[in-house]
Amino acid sequence: MGVEEELLLVDERTLEPAAAATRVVERAADARVKLELIGTFVETATGICDSPGAAFAEVRELRGRVVETARAESLGVLAIGTHPFADPETQPITEDPAYLEFVAATGPVARRQGVCGLHVHVAMADPESCVRAHERVLPWLPVVLALAANSPWFRGIETGLLSTRAEILATLPRSGMPPPFSSWSEWEAMMERWVRAGVLARPTQTWWDARVHPALGTLELRVPDQPTDVALSGAVVALLHALAVWAAQDDRRAAPTVRADYHTNRFFAARFGPRASLIHPYDDRLVPVPELYRELVELVGRHADVALLEPIDPQACEADRQLAQGDARAACRDALTRSQGGST
């Protein structure tokens, strides 16, 4: 498995985004610290890890490395779903041909993508297992989104969503809810058709909440907002890893993914976070997120590192803490302190 965190660079005094990603990446001199679409972001990517515990240790190490490197540039590191008050459309795009081509194609939608997420890759035994796991994890991903919601502010406004990131991402083509795939050949045929048509050059030019990643041999789960507390990153990593392993290996009860249910659940998870009630994967009930979380842990429990799950509070999310600060700047200052304080 492997994990990616997306982190924002900010001026520690003004809290404004700092277009210093190139300098920070060069100073870090570590292939695991990379540029992202927007020049105020860096991405950390672990190596191949053999367990959620090992992945979390590397995530924490990399968070600390970026914090240390940014301080050498007189900058802070903000781990959050969206910057609370900055306008992403004013931020520079990284001078990379792939990013520039993406922006040329998608225009203002691309420039709104000042959002950060946590991405978890879980190795799959073979292509068919990956597609099967892709379908089986989907009914549970809105629960994870609700628990990890961490973006209630955007451009200085309380949006009314606890995960504004989820809404912004869904404006991209090939994003949000993935289409159904009954087999590896069906997935492959769709990708090949889009390549022939010139829609994309490679399968990673999709931004669904879950995607098949053949180059790495993984199922990539992309639904959660970027956690501020690095311990919560570890907990979400452990939960998604257990869910993916269960989905690929376990013959116990699995729900078919009803796309209309997924679309509805995704919205209300983003809107209300842990206080949402979502359509149950197995029957026709609305069930509160805390109850669904307990059921999910029971379902995947034998695959889970239970100790790592402890930071998850099924009654609250980090968006709640942001809103409790009272305004966007106070939320940003608090998140900055917690982003860096939890990295050592």
ABEGO torsion letter per residue (X at the ends): XBBBBBBBBBBAAAGBBBBAAAAAAAAAGBAABBBBABAABBBBBBBBBABAAAAAAAAAAAAAAAAAAAAAAGBBBBBBABBAABBAAABBBBBBAAAAAAAAAAEAAAAAABBBBBBBBBBBABAAAAAAAAAAAAAAAAAAAAAABABABBGGBBAGBABAAAAAAAABBGBEBBBBBABAAAAAAAAAAAAAAGABABAAABABABBBBAAAGBBBBAABBBBABAAAAAAAAAAAAAAAAAAAABABBBBBBBAAAAAAAAAAAAAAEAABBBBBAABBBBBBAAAAAAAAAAAAAAABBAAAAAABBAABBAAAAAAAAGBAAAAAAAAAAAAAAAAX
